[in-house]
Amino acid sequence: TKTAGTKATKPIAAIAQLRSTSNKFQNLKDIAICARQAKAQGAVMLFLPECFGFMGESSEQTLQEAEDPSCLVDSATVTTNHEAVT
């Protein structure tokens, strides 16, 4: 971004390395800490690892606790540039 009288700066992206557990609440608290640190250092985007929200003690627990992805997104609607497209 560029403001009057300043040099153009490139946006900063941050990458978080987390050790996710079966405690979803603690995982979200850890993500919030990472997000605050990234923002404090000027990041405008934070990339998180796969399974950042939950990692079960076993593959069976992970599958048992998994959320149905179809409940997260309406598959009939895709949002692009803040406009709904069906």
Sequence and secondary structure as in RCSB ss.txt:
>XXXX:A:sequence
TKTAGTKATKPIAAIAQLRSTSNKFQNLKDIAICARQAKAQGAVMLFLPECFGFMGESSEQTLQEAEDPSCLVDS
ATVTTNHEAVT
>XXXX:A:secstr
   TTS     EEEE      S HHHHHHHHHHHHHHHHHTTEEEEE  TT S   SSHHHHHHH   GGGTS T
T EEETTEEE 
